[in-house]
Amino acid sequence: MVSYYAHLDKNNVVTQVVTGVDETETIEGLPAVDWYTNFTGMKNVVTYIDDPKKTYAGIGFVYDEATKDFIAPIEIVGE
């Protein structure tokens, strides 16, 4: 099984989403999410594509620490 990891910048904005090992696995003795954080030098969080209670991350989405979910960017139309 695979998991999806969102790379976050310093403002918790998603810069990339990648497929990786299952979140329950370890890599080099670390939980997968911690290993990806160390490897990329950016905070990583798991995003769920098949959980109807969660928002799947996309580039530009913001990770909300309180809800452990992603917020879509606001699109401004017709100025």
mmCIF file of the N, C-alpha and C atoms, coordinates in Angstrom:
data_MODEL
# 
_entry.id   MODEL 
# 
loop_
_atom_site.group_PDB 
_atom_site.id 
_atom_site.type_symbol 
_atom_site.label_atom_id 
_atom_site.label_alt_id 
_atom_site.label_comp_id 
_atom_site.label_asym_id 
_atom_site.label_entity_id 
_atom_site.label_seq_id 
_atom_site.pdbx_PDB_ins_code 
_atom_site.Cartn_x 
_atom_site.Cartn_y 
_atom_site.Cartn_z 
_atom_site.occupancy 
_atom_site.B_iso_or_equiv 
_atom_site.pdbx_formal_charge 
_atom_site.auth_seq_id 
_atom_site.auth_comp_id 
_atom_site.auth_asym_id 
_atom_site.auth_atom_id 
_atom_site.pdbx_PDB_model_num 
ATOM 1   N N  . MET A 1 1  ? 0.836   -1.178 0.000   1.00 0.00 ? 1  MET A N  1 
ATOM 2   C CA . MET A 1 1  ? 0.000   0.000  0.000   1.00 0.00 ? 1  MET A CA 1 
ATOM 3   C C  . MET A 1 1  ? 0.884   1.246  0.000   1.00 0.00 ? 1  MET A C  1 
ATOM 4   N N  . VAL A 1 2  ? 0.376   2.323  -0.571  1.00 0.00 ? 2  VAL A N  1 
ATOM 5   C CA . VAL A 1 2  ? 1.133   3.570  -0.620  1.00 0.00 ? 2  VAL A CA 1 
ATOM 6   C C  . VAL A 1 2  ? 0.402   4.644  0.167   1.00 0.00 ? 2  VAL A C  1 
ATOM 7   N N  . SER A 1 3  ? 1.122   5.683  0.477   1.00 0.00 ? 3  SER A N  1 
ATOM 8   C CA . SER A 1 3  ? 0.541   6.878  1.088   1.00 0.00 ? 3  SER A CA 1 
ATOM 9   C C  . SER A 1 3  ? 0.963   8.075  0.260   1.00 0.00 ? 3  SER A C  1 
ATOM 10  N N  . TYR A 1 4  ? 0.269   9.177  0.461   1.00 0.00 ? 4  TYR A N  1 
ATOM 11  C CA . TYR A 1 4  ? 0.562   10.412 -0.260  1.00 0.00 ? 4  TYR A CA 1 
ATOM 12  C C  . TYR A 1 4  ? 1.035   11.450 0.737   1.00 0.00 ? 4  TYR A C  1 
ATOM 13  N N  . TYR A 1 5  ? 2.145   12.094 0.411   1.00 0.00 ? 5  TYR A N  1 
ATOM 14  C CA . TYR A 1 5  ? 2.780   13.051 1.311   1.00 0.00 ? 5  TYR A CA 1 
ATOM 15  C C  . TYR A 1 5  ? 2.772   14.436 0.683   1.00 0.00 ? 5  TYR A C  1 
ATOM 16  N N  . ALA A 1 6  ? 2.302   15.416 1.462   1.00 0.00 ? 6  ALA A N  1 
ATOM 17  C CA . ALA A 1 6  ? 2.314   16.805 1.017   1.00 0.00 ? 6  ALA A CA 1 
ATOM 18  C C  . ALA A 1 6  ? 3.533   17.484 1.621   1.00 0.00 ? 6  ALA A C  1 
ATOM 19  N N  . HIS A 1 7  ? 4.338   18.101 0.763   1.00 0.00 ? 7  HIS A N  1 
ATOM 20  C CA . HIS A 1 7  ? 5.484   18.896 1.215   1.00 0.00 ? 7  HIS A CA 1 
ATOM 21  C C  . HIS A 1 7  ? 4.969   20.302 1.493   1.00 0.00 ? 7  HIS A C  1 
ATOM 22  N N  . LEU A 1 8  ? 5.289   20.827 2.672   1.00 0.00 ? 8  LEU A N  1 
ATOM 23  C CA . LEU A 1 8  ? 4.799   22.139 3.089   1.00 0.00 ? 8  LEU A CA 1 
ATOM 24  C C  . LEU A 1 8  ? 5.935   23.137 3.214   1.00 0.00 ? 8  LEU A C  1 
ATOM 25  N N  . ASP A 1 9  ? 5.684   24.366 2.783   1.00 0.00 ? 9  ASP A N  1 
ATOM 26  C CA . ASP A 1 9  ? 6.684   25.408 3.000   1.00 0.00 ? 9  ASP A CA 1 
ATOM 27  C C  . ASP A 1 9  ? 6.535   25.947 4.426   1.00 0.00 ? 9  ASP A C  1 
ATOM 28  N N  . LYS A 1 10 ? 7.267   26.999 4.744   1.00 0.00 ? 10 LYS A N  1 
ATOM 29  C CA . LYS A 1 10 ? 7.263   27.517 6.121   1.00 0.00 ? 10 LYS A CA 1 
ATOM 30  C C  . LYS A 1 10 ? 5.914   28.093 6.545   1.00 0.00 ? 10 LYS A C  1 
ATOM 31  N N  . ASN A 1 11 ? 5.023   28.362 5.581   1.00 0.00 ? 11 ASN A N  1 
ATOM 32  C CA . ASN A 1 11 ? 3.694   28.879 5.880   1.00 0.00 ? 11 ASN A CA 1 
ATOM 33  C C  . ASN A 1 11 ? 2.614   27.799 5.792   1.00 0.00 ? 11 ASN A C  1 
ATOM 34  N N  . ASN A 1 12 ? 3.043   26.541 5.760   1.00 0.00 ? 12 ASN A N  1 
ATOM 35  C CA . ASN A 1 12 ? 2.138   25.387 5.648   1.00 0.00 ? 12 ASN A CA 1 
ATOM 36  C C  . ASN A 1 12 ? 1.394   25.330 4.316   1.00 0.00 ? 12 ASN A C  1 
ATOM 37  N N  . VAL A 1 13 ? 1.970   25.931 3.285   1.00 0.00 ? 13 VAL A N  1 
ATOM 38  C CA . VAL A 1 13 ? 1.390   25.866 1.946   1.00 0.00 ? 13 VAL A CA 1 
ATOM 39  C C  . VAL A 1 13 ? 2.006   24.677 1.218   1.00 0.00 ? 13 VAL A C  1 
ATOM 40  N N  . VAL A 1 14 ? 1.164   23.891 0.561   1.00 0.00 ? 14 VAL A N  1 
ATOM 41  C CA . VAL A 1 14 ? 1.620   22.702 -0.157  1.00 0.00 ? 14 VAL A CA 1 
ATOM 42  C C  . VAL A 1 14 ? 2.392   23.121 -1.407  1.00 0.00 ? 14 VAL A C  1 
ATOM 43  N N  . THR A 1 15 ? 3.609   22.601 -1.526  1.00 0.00 ? 15 THR A N  1 
ATOM 44  C CA . THR A 1 15 ? 4.430   22.878 -2.706  1.00 0.00 ? 15 THR A CA 1 
ATOM 45  C C  . THR A 1 15 ? 4.485   21.694 -3.659  1.00 0.00 ? 15 THR A C  1 
ATOM 46  N N  . GLN A 1 16 ? 4.210   20.504 -3.133  1.00 0.00 ? 16 GLN A N  1 
ATOM 47  C CA . GLN A 1 16 ? 4.260   19.288 -3.940  1.00 0.00 ? 16 GLN A CA 1 
ATOM 48  C C  . GLN A 1 16 ? 3.565   18.168 -3.171  1.00 0.00 ? 16 GLN A C  1 
ATOM 49  N N  . VAL A 1 17 ? 2.957   17.240 -3.916  1.00 0.00 ? 17 VAL A N  1 
ATOM 50  C CA . VAL A 1 17 ? 2.387   16.035 -3.321  1.00 0.00 ? 17 VAL A CA 1 
ATOM 51  C C  . VAL A 1 17 ? 3.025   14.850 -4.020  1.00 0.00 ? 17 VAL A C  1 
ATOM 52  N N  . VAL A 1 18 ? 3.542   13.897 -3.235  1.00 0.00 ? 18 VAL A N  1 
ATOM 53  C CA . VAL A 1 18 ? 4.227   12.739 -3.811  1.00 0.00 ? 18 VAL A CA 1 
ATOM 54  C C  . VAL A 1 18 ? 3.669   11.444 -3.238  1.00 0.00 ? 18 VAL A C  1 
ATOM 55  N N  . THR A 1 19 ? 3.835   10.397 -3.998  1.00 0.00 ? 19 THR A N  1 
ATOM 56  C CA . THR A 1 19 ? 3.486   9.057  -3.549  1.00 0.00 ? 19 THR A CA 1 
ATOM 57  C C  . THR A 1 19 ? 4.688   8.468  -2.839  1.00 0.00 ? 19 THR A C  1 
ATOM 58  N N  . GLY A 1 20 ? 4.462   7.826  -1.700  1.00 0.00 ? 20 GLY A N  1 
ATOM 59  C CA . GLY A 1 20 ? 5.556   7.225  -0.949  1.00 0.00 ? 20 GLY A CA 1 
ATOM 60  C C  . GLY A 1 20 ? 5.127   5.934  -0.296  1.00 0.00 ? 20 GLY A C  1 
ATOM 61  N N  . VAL A 1 21 ? 5.979   5.435  0.550   1.00 0.00 ? 21 VAL A N  1 
ATOM 62  C CA . VAL A 1 21 ? 5.676   4.183  1.256   1.00 0.00 ? 21 VAL A CA 1 
ATOM 63  C C  . VAL A 1 21 ? 4.494   4.398  2.189   1.00 0.00 ? 21 VAL A C  1 
ATOM 64  N N  . ASP A 1 22 ? 3.861   3.310  2.580   1.00 0.00 ? 22 ASP A N  1 
ATOM 65  C CA . ASP A 1 22 ? 2.736   3.379  3.508   1.00 0.00 ? 22 ASP A CA 1 
ATOM 66  C C  . ASP A 1 22 ? 3.151   4.115  4.772   1.00 0.00 ? 22 ASP A C  1 
ATOM 67  N N  . GLU A 1 23 ? 2.271   4.954  5.258   1.00 0.00 ? 23 GLU A N  1 
ATOM 68  C CA . GLU A 1 23 ? 2.599   5.782  6.423   1.00 0.00 ? 23 GLU A CA 1 
ATOM 69  C C  . GLU A 1 23 ? 2.908   4.979  7.685   1.00 0.00 ? 23 GLU A C  1 
ATOM 70  N N  . THR A 1 24 ? 2.509   3.718  7.723   1.00 0.00 ? 24 THR A N  1 
ATOM 71  C CA . THR A 1 24 ? 2.782   2.884  8.898   1.00 0.00 ? 24 THR A CA 1 
ATOM 72  C C  . THR A 1 24 ? 4.168   2.257  8.855   1.00 0.00 ? 24 THR A C  1 
ATOM 73  N N  . GLU A 1 25 ? 4.853   2.376  7.728   1.00 0.00 ? 25 GLU A N  1 
ATOM 74  C CA . GLU A 1 25 ? 6.196   1.798  7.588   1.00 0.00 ? 25 GLU A CA 1 
ATOM 75  C C  . GLU A 1 25 ? 7.258   2.738  8.149   1.00 0.00 ? 25 GLU A C  1 
ATOM 76  N N  . THR A 1 26 ? 8.440   2.184  8.341   1.00 0.00 ? 26 THR A N  1 
ATOM 77  C CA . THR A 1 26 ? 9.586   2.995  8.732   1.00 0.00 ? 26 THR A CA 1 
ATOM 78  C C  . THR A 1 26 ? 10.618  2.958  7.617   1.00 0.00 ? 26 THR A C  1 
ATOM 79  N N  . ILE A 1 27 ? 11.416  3.997  7.553   1.00 0.00 ? 27 ILE A N  1 
ATOM 80  C CA . ILE A 1 27 ? 12.535  4.074  6.611   1.00 0.00 ? 27 ILE A CA 1 
ATOM 81  C C  . ILE A 1 27 ? 13.760  4.414  7.445   1.00 0.00 ? 27 ILE A C  1 
ATOM 82  N N  . GLU A 1 28 ? 14.772  3.567  7.362   1.00 0.00 ? 28 GLU A N  1 
ATOM 83  C CA . GLU A 1 28 ? 16.004  3.770  8.128   1.00 0.00 ? 28 GLU A CA 1 
ATOM 84  C C  . GLU A 1 28 ? 15.687  4.003  9.611   1.00 0.00 ? 28 GLU A C  1 
ATOM 85  N N  . GLY A 1 29 ? 14.692  3.296  10.118  1.00 0.00 ? 29 GLY A N  1 
ATOM 86  C CA . GLY A 1 29 ? 14.345  3.354  11.528  1.00 0.00 ? 29 GLY A CA 1 
ATOM 87  C C  . GLY A 1 29 ? 13.436  4.503  11.933  1.00 0.00 ? 29 GLY A C  1 
ATOM 88  N N  . LEU A 1 30 ? 13.066  5.363  10.986  1.00 0.00 ? 30 LEU A N  1 
ATOM 89  C CA . LEU A 1 30 ? 12.193  6.503  11.286  1.00 0.00 ? 30 LEU A CA 1 
ATOM 90  C C  . LEU A 1 30 ? 10.803  6.269  10.731  1.00 0.00 ? 30 LEU A C  1 
ATOM 91  N N  . PRO A 1 31 ? 9.771   6.826  11.390  1.00 0.00 ? 31 PRO A N  1 
ATOM 92  C CA . PRO A 1 31 ? 8.454   6.801  10.768  1.00 0.00 ? 31 PRO A CA 1 
ATOM 93  C C  . PRO A 1 31 ? 8.548   7.475  9.399   1.00 0.00 ? 31 PRO A C  1 
ATOM 94  N N  . ALA A 1 32 ? 7.803   6.964  8.437   1.00 0.00 ? 32 ALA A N  1 
ATOM 95  C CA . ALA A 1 32 ? 7.928   7.448  7.057   1.00 0.00 ? 32 ALA A CA 1 
ATOM 96  C C  . ALA A 1 32 ? 7.792   8.964  6.949   1.00 0.00 ? 32 ALA A C  1 
ATOM 97  N N  . VAL A 1 33 ? 6.820   9.557  7.615   1.00 0.00 ? 33 VAL A N  1 
ATOM 98  C CA . VAL A 1 33 ? 6.616   11.000 7.495   1.00 0.00 ? 33 VAL A CA 1 
ATOM 99  C C  . VAL A 1 33 ? 7.829   11.771 8.021   1.00 0.00 ? 33 VAL A C  1 
ATOM 100 N N  . ASP A 1 34 ? 8.460   11.280 9.075   1.00 0.00 ? 34 ASP A N  1 
ATOM 101 C CA . ASP A 1 34 ? 9.670   11.933 9.593   1.00 0.00 ? 34 ASP A CA 1 
ATOM 102 C C  . ASP A 1 34 ? 10.834  11.786 8.619   1.00 0.00 ? 34 ASP A C  1 
ATOM 103 N N  . TRP A 1 35 ? 10.948  10.606 8.005   1.00 0.00 ? 35 TRP A N  1 
ATOM 104 C CA . TRP A 1 35 ? 12.028  10.395 7.036   1.00 0.00 ? 35 TRP A CA 1 
ATOM 105 C C  . TRP A 1 35 ? 11.864  11.349 5.862   1.00 0.00 ? 35 TRP A C  1 
ATOM 106 N N  . TYR A 1 36 ? 10.632  11.482 5.342   1.00 0.00 ? 36 TYR A N  1 
ATOM 107 C CA . TYR A 1 36 ? 10.406  12.403 4.209   1.00 0.00 ? 36 TYR A CA 1 
ATOM 108 C C  . TYR A 1 36 ? 10.697  13.844 4.607   1.00 0.00 ? 36 TYR A C  1 
ATOM 109 N N  . THR A 1 37 ? 10.360  14.214 5.827   1.00 0.00 ? 37 THR A N  1 
ATOM 110 C CA . THR A 1 37 ? 10.670  15.559 6.306   1.00 0.00 ? 37 THR A CA 1 
ATOM 111 C C  . THR A 1 37 ? 12.182  15.785 6.316   1.00 0.00 ? 37 THR A C  1 
ATOM 112 N N  . ASN A 1 38 ? 12.925  14.831 6.850   1.00 0.00 ? 38 ASN A N  1 
ATOM 113 C CA . ASN A 1 38 ? 14.386  14.950 6.868   1.00 0.00 ? 38 ASN A CA 1 
ATOM 114 C C  . ASN A 1 38 ? 14.962  14.968 5.461   1.00 0.00 ? 38 ASN A C  1 
ATOM 115 N N  . PHE A 1 39 ? 14.440  14.112 4.585   1.00 0.00 ? 39 PHE A N  1 
ATOM 116 C CA . PHE A 1 39 ? 14.963  13.976 3.228   1.00 0.00 ? 39 PHE A CA 1 
ATOM 117 C C  . PHE A 1 39 ? 14.739  15.254 2.409   1.00 0.00 ? 39 PHE A C  1 
ATOM 118 N N  . THR A 1 40 ? 13.547  15.854 2.549   1.00 0.00 ? 40 THR A N  1 
ATOM 119 C CA . THR A 1 40 ? 13.223  17.029 1.737   1.00 0.00 ? 40 THR A CA 1 
ATOM 120 C C  . THR A 1 40 ? 13.638  18.342 2.397   1.00 0.00 ? 40 THR A C  1 
ATOM 121 N N  . GLY A 1 41 ? 13.837  18.307 3.717   1.00 0.00 ? 41 GLY A N  1 
ATOM 122 C CA . GLY A 1 41 ? 14.134  19.545 4.429   1.00 0.00 ? 41 GLY A CA 1 
ATOM 123 C C  . GLY A 1 41 ? 12.893  20.413 4.603   1.00 0.00 ? 41 GLY A C  1 
ATOM 124 N N  . MET A 1 42 ? 11.729  19.839 4.336   1.00 0.00 ? 42 MET A N  1 
ATOM 125 C CA . MET A 1 42 ? 10.449  20.538 4.473   1.00 0.00 ? 42 MET A CA 1 
ATOM 126 C C  . MET A 1 42 ? 9.538   19.687 5.346   1.00 0.00 ? 42 MET A C  1 
ATOM 127 N N  . LYS A 1 43 ? 8.608   20.333 6.027   1.00 0.00 ? 43 LYS A N  1 
ATOM 128 C CA . LYS A 1 43 ? 7.611   19.575 6.781   1.00 0.00 ? 43 LYS A CA 1 
ATOM 129 C C  . LYS A 1 43 ? 6.783   18.761 5.794   1.00 0.00 ? 43 LYS A C  1 
ATOM 130 N N  . ASN A 1 44 ? 6.494   17.524 6.152   1.00 0.00 ? 44 ASN A N  1 
ATOM 131 C CA . ASN A 1 44 ? 5.646   16.648 5.343   1.00 0.00 ? 44 ASN A CA 1 
ATOM 132 C C  . ASN A 1 44 ? 4.503   16.154 6.196   1.00 0.00 ? 44 ASN A C  1 
ATOM 133 N N  . VAL A 1 45 ? 3.329   16.060 5.600   1.00 0.00 ? 45 VAL A N  1 
ATOM 134 C CA . VAL A 1 45 ? 2.173   15.464 6.257   1.00 0.00 ? 45 VAL A CA 1 
ATOM 135 C C  . VAL A 1 45 ? 1.496   14.536 5.261   1.00 0.00 ? 45 VAL A C  1 
ATOM 136 N N  . VAL A 1 46 ? 0.817   13.545 5.795   1.00 0.00 ? 46 VAL A N  1 
ATOM 137 C CA . VAL A 1 46 ? 0.097   12.601 4.937   1.00 0.00 ? 46 VAL A CA 1 
ATOM 138 C C  . VAL A 1 46 ? -1.214  13.241 4.522   1.00 0.00 ? 46 VAL A C  1 
ATOM 139 N N  . THR A 1 47 ? -1.574  13.053 3.246   1.00 0.00 ? 47 THR A N  1 
ATOM 140 C CA . THR A 1 47 ? -2.868  13.502 2.736   1.00 0.00 ? 47 THR A CA 1 
ATOM 141 C C  . THR A 1 47 ? -3.607  12.286 2.211   1.00 0.00 ? 47 THR A C  1 
ATOM 142 N N  . TYR A 1 48 ? -4.901  12.275 2.402   1.00 0.00 ? 48 TYR A N  1 
ATOM 143 C CA . TYR A 1 48 ? -5.690  11.083 2.098   1.00 0.00 ? 48 TYR A CA 1 
ATOM 144 C C  . TYR A 1 48 ? -6.593  11.310 0.892   1.00 0.00 ? 48 TYR A C  1 
ATOM 145 N N  . ILE A 1 49 ? -6.416  10.466 -0.117  1.00 0.00 ? 49 ILE A N  1 
ATOM 146 C CA . ILE A 1 49 ? -7.207  10.578 -1.334  1.00 0.00 ? 49 ILE A CA 1 
ATOM 147 C C  . ILE A 1 49 ? -8.558  9.878  -1.194  1.00 0.00 ? 49 ILE A C  1 
ATOM 148 N N  . ASP A 1 50 ? -8.659  8.943  -0.262  1.00 0.00 ? 50 ASP A N  1 
ATOM 149 C CA . ASP A 1 50 ? -9.862  8.124  -0.164  1.00 0.00 ? 50 ASP A CA 1 
ATOM 150 C C  . ASP A 1 50 ? -10.608 8.297  1.162   1.00 0.00 ? 50 ASP A C  1 
ATOM 151 N N  . ASP A 1 51 ? -10.407 9.404  1.839   1.00 0.00 ? 51 ASP A N  1 
ATOM 152 C CA . ASP A 1 51 ? -11.101 9.671  3.097   1.00 0.00 ? 51 ASP A CA 1 
ATOM 153 C C  . ASP A 1 51 ? -12.094 10.807 2.870   1.00 0.00 ? 51 ASP A C  1 
ATOM 154 N N  . PRO A 1 52 ? -13.390 10.501 2.851   1.00 0.00 ? 52 PRO A N  1 
ATOM 155 C CA . PRO A 1 52 ? -14.384 11.535 2.576   1.00 0.00 ? 52 PRO A CA 1 
ATOM 156 C C  . PRO A 1 52 ? -14.447 12.637 3.636   1.00 0.00 ? 52 PRO A C  1 
ATOM 157 N N  . LYS A 1 53 ? -13.818 12.418 4.790   1.00 0.00 ? 53 LYS A N  1 
ATOM 158 C CA . LYS A 1 53 ? -13.822 13.425 5.849   1.00 0.00 ? 53 LYS A CA 1 
ATOM 159 C C  . LYS A 1 53 ? -12.626 14.369 5.762   1.00 0.00 ? 53 LYS A C  1 
ATOM 160 N N  . LYS A 1 54 ? -11.719 14.098 4.826   1.00 0.00 ? 54 LYS A N  1 
ATOM 161 C CA . LYS A 1 54 ? -10.508 14.908 4.683   1.00 0.00 ? 54 LYS A CA 1 
ATOM 162 C C  . LYS A 1 54 ? -10.400 15.451 3.259   1.00 0.00 ? 54 LYS A C  1 
ATOM 163 N N  . THR A 1 55 ? -9.700  16.564 3.120   1.00 0.00 ? 55 THR A N  1 
ATOM 164 C CA . THR A 1 55 ? -9.452  17.171 1.816   1.00 0.00 ? 55 THR A CA 1 
ATOM 165 C C  . THR A 1 55 ? -8.097  16.698 1.308   1.00 0.00 ? 55 THR A C  1 
ATOM 166 N N  . TYR A 1 56 ? -8.083  16.137 0.095   1.00 0.00 ? 56 TYR A N  1 
ATOM 167 C CA . TYR A 1 56 ? -6.817  15.714 -0.507  1.00 0.00 ? 56 TYR A CA 1 
ATOM 168 C C  . TYR A 1 56 ? -6.034  16.964 -0.894  1.00 0.00 ? 56 TYR A C  1 
ATOM 169 N N  . ALA A 1 57 ? -4.774  17.023 -0.533  1.00 0.00 ? 57 ALA A N  1 
ATOM 170 C CA . ALA A 1 57 ? -3.948  18.207 -0.764  1.00 0.00 ? 57 ALA A CA 1 
ATOM 171 C C  . ALA A 1 57 ? -3.644  18.420 -2.237  1.00 0.00 ? 57 ALA A C  1 
ATOM 172 N N  . GLY A 1 58 ? -3.535  19.670 -2.592  1.00 0.00 ? 58 GLY A N  1 
ATOM 173 C CA . GLY A 1 58 ? -3.082  20.070 -3.918  1.00 0.00 ? 58 GLY A CA 1 
ATOM 174 C C  . GLY A 1 58 ? -2.103  21.208 -3.751  1.00 0.00 ? 58 GLY A C  1 
ATOM 175 N N  . ILE A 1 59 ? -1.334  21.485 -4.782  1.00 0.00 ? 59 ILE A N  1 
ATOM 176 C CA . ILE A 1 59 ? -0.373  22.592 -4.722  1.00 0.00 ? 59 ILE A CA 1 
ATOM 177 C C  . ILE A 1 59 ? -1.134  23.885 -4.451  1.00 0.00 ? 59 ILE A C  1 
ATOM 178 N N  . GLY A 1 60 ? -0.649  24.642 -3.482  1.00 0.00 ? 60 GLY A N  1 
ATOM 179 C CA . GLY A 1 60 ? -1.278  25.897 -3.099  1.00 0.00 ? 60 GLY A CA 1 
ATOM 180 C C  . GLY A 1 60 ? -2.266  25.766 -1.958  1.00 0.00 ? 60 GLY A C  1 
ATOM 181 N N  . PHE A 1 61 ? -2.652  24.547 -1.599  1.00 0.00 ? 61 PHE A N  1 
ATOM 182 C CA . PHE A 1 61 ? -3.540  24.348 -0.453  1.00 0.00 ? 61 PHE A CA 1 
ATOM 183 C C  . PHE A 1 61 ? -2.765  24.661 0.819   1.00 0.00 ? 61 PHE A C  1 
ATOM 184 N N  . VAL A 1 62 ? -3.481  25.016 1.875   1.00 0.00 ? 62 VAL A N  1 
ATOM 185 C CA . VAL A 1 62 ? -2.854  25.332 3.164   1.00 0.00 ? 62 VAL A CA 1 
ATOM 186 C C  . VAL A 1 62 ? -3.223  24.244 4.158   1.00 0.00 ? 62 VAL A C  1 
ATOM 187 N N  . TYR A 1 63 ? -2.216  23.751 4.890   1.00 0.00 ? 63 TYR A N  1 
ATOM 188 C CA . TYR A 1 63 ? -2.454  22.747 5.918   1.00 0.00 ? 63 TYR A CA 1 
ATOM 189 C C  . TYR A 1 63 ? -2.827  23.440 7.211   1.00 0.00 ? 63 TYR A C  1 
ATOM 190 N N  . ASP A 1 64 ? -3.971  23.049 7.779   1.00 0.00 ? 64 ASP A N  1 
ATOM 191 C CA . ASP A 1 64 ? -4.460  23.604 9.041   1.00 0.00 ? 64 ASP A CA 1 
ATOM 192 C C  . ASP A 1 64 ? -4.094  22.643 10.167  1.00 0.00 ? 64 ASP A C  1 
ATOM 193 N N  . GLU A 1 65 ? -3.200  23.083 11.039  1.00 0.00 ? 65 GLU A N  1 
ATOM 194 C CA . GLU A 1 65 ? -2.734  22.247 12.152  1.00 0.00 ? 65 GLU A CA 1 
ATOM 195 C C  . GLU A 1 65 ? -3.878  21.850 13.082  1.00 0.00 ? 65 GLU A C  1 
ATOM 196 N N  . ALA A 1 66 ? -4.826  22.749 13.305  1.00 0.00 ? 66 ALA A N  1 
ATOM 197 C CA . ALA A 1 66 ? -5.908  22.489 14.250  1.00 0.00 ? 66 ALA A CA 1 
ATOM 198 C C  . ALA A 1 66 ? -6.837  21.373 13.776  1.00 0.00 ? 66 ALA A C  1 
ATOM 199 N N  . THR A 1 67 ? -7.172  21.383 12.492  1.00 0.00 ? 67 THR A N  1 
ATOM 200 C CA . THR A 1 67 ? -8.102  20.380 11.961  1.00 0.00 ? 67 THR A CA 1 
ATOM 201 C C  . THR A 1 67 ? -7.391  19.194 11.327  1.00 0.00 ? 67 THR A C  1 
ATOM 202 N N  . LYS A 1 68 ? -6.070  19.320 11.151  1.00 0.00 ? 68 LYS A N  1 
ATOM 203 C CA . LYS A 1 68 ? -5.279  18.284 10.466  1.00 0.00 ? 68 LYS A CA 1 
ATOM 204 C C  . LYS A 1 68 ? -5.846  18.026 9.066   1.00 0.00 ? 68 LYS A C  1 
ATOM 205 N N  . ASP A 1 69 ? -6.226  19.117 8.395   1.00 0.00 ? 69 ASP A N  1 
ATOM 206 C CA . ASP A 1 69 ? -6.814  19.025 7.064   1.00 0.00 ? 69 ASP A CA 1 
ATOM 207 C C  . ASP A 1 69 ? -6.276  20.158 6.198   1.00 0.00 ? 69 ASP A C  1 
ATOM 208 N N  . PHE A 1 70 ? -6.594  20.095 4.918   1.00 0.00 ? 70 PHE A N  1 
ATOM 209 C CA . PHE A 1 70 ? -6.112  21.073 3.947   1.00 0.00 ? 70 PHE A CA 1 
ATOM 210 C C  . PHE A 1 70 ? -7.236  21.996 3.514   1.00 0.00 ? 70 PHE A C  1 
ATOM 211 N N  . ILE A 1 71 ? -6.893  23.255 3.300   1.00 0.00 ? 71 ILE A N  1 
ATOM 212 C CA . ILE A 1 71 ? -7.846  24.271 2.869   1.00 0.00 ? 71 ILE A CA 1 
ATOM 213 C C  . ILE A 1 71 ? -7.458  24.683 1.455   1.00 0.00 ? 71 ILE A C  1 
ATOM 214 N N  . ALA A 1 72 ? -8.416  24.618 0.556   1.00 0.00 ? 72 ALA A N  1 
ATOM 215 C CA . ALA A 1 72 ? -8.164  25.008 -0.835  1.00 0.00 ? 72 ALA A CA 1 
ATOM 216 C C  . ALA A 1 72 ? -7.927  26.511 -0.927  1.00 0.00 ? 72 ALA A C  1 
ATOM 217 N N  . PRO A 1 73 ? -7.083  26.940 -1.873  1.00 0.00 ? 73 PRO A N  1 
ATOM 218 C CA . PRO A 1 73 ? -6.860  28.373 -2.035  1.00 0.00 ? 73 PRO A CA 1 
ATOM 219 C C  . PRO A 1 73 ? -8.140  29.044 -2.534  1.00 0.00 ? 73 PRO A C  1 
ATOM 220 N N  . ILE A 1 74 ? -8.303  30.296 -2.189  1.00 0.00 ? 74 ILE A N  1 
ATOM 221 C CA . ILE A 1 74 ? -9.467  31.061 -2.631  1.00 0.00 ? 74 ILE A CA 1 
ATOM 222 C C  . ILE A 1 74 ? -9.180  31.600 -4.036  1.00 0.00 ? 74 ILE A C  1 
ATOM 223 N N  . GLU A 1 75 ? -10.114 31.343 -4.924  1.00 0.00 ? 75 GLU A N  1 
ATOM 224 C CA . GLU A 1 75 ? -9.954  31.821 -6.296  1.00 0.00 ? 75 GLU A CA 1 
ATOM 225 C C  . GLU A 1 75 ? -10.740 33.122 -6.453  1.00 0.00 ? 75 GLU A C  1 
ATOM 226 N N  . ILE A 1 76 ? -10.062 34.157 -6.885  1.00 0.00 ? 76 ILE A N  1 
ATOM 227 C CA . ILE A 1 76 ? -10.711 35.455 -7.106  1.00 0.00 ? 76 ILE A CA 1 
ATOM 228 C C  . ILE A 1 76 ? -11.020 35.549 -8.590  1.00 0.00 ? 76 ILE A C  1 
ATOM 229 N N  . VAL A 1 77 ? -12.296 35.746 -8.890  1.00 0.00 ? 77 VAL A N  1 
ATOM 230 C CA . VAL A 1 77 ? -12.740 35.779 -10.282 1.00 0.00 ? 77 VAL A CA 1 
ATOM 231 C C  . VAL A 1 77 ? -13.200 37.179 -10.648 1.00 0.00 ? 77 VAL A C  1 
ATOM 232 N N  . GLY A 1 78 ? -12.786 37.631 -11.830 1.00 0.00 ? 78 GLY A N  1 
ATOM 233 C CA . GLY A 1 78 ? -13.285 38.864 -12.422 1.00 0.00 ? 78 GLY A CA 1 
ATOM 234 C C  . GLY A 1 78 ? -13.083 40.137 -11.637 1.00 0.00 ? 78 GLY A C  1 
ATOM 235 N N  . GLU A 1 79 ? -11.881 40.581 -11.550 1.00 0.00 ? 79 GLU A N  1 
ATOM 236 C CA . GLU A 1 79 ? -11.641 41.872 -10.889 1.00 0.00 ? 79 GLU A CA 1 
ATOM 237 C C  . GLU A 1 79 ? -11.685 42.965 -11.900 1.00 0.00 ? 79 GLU A C  1 
# 
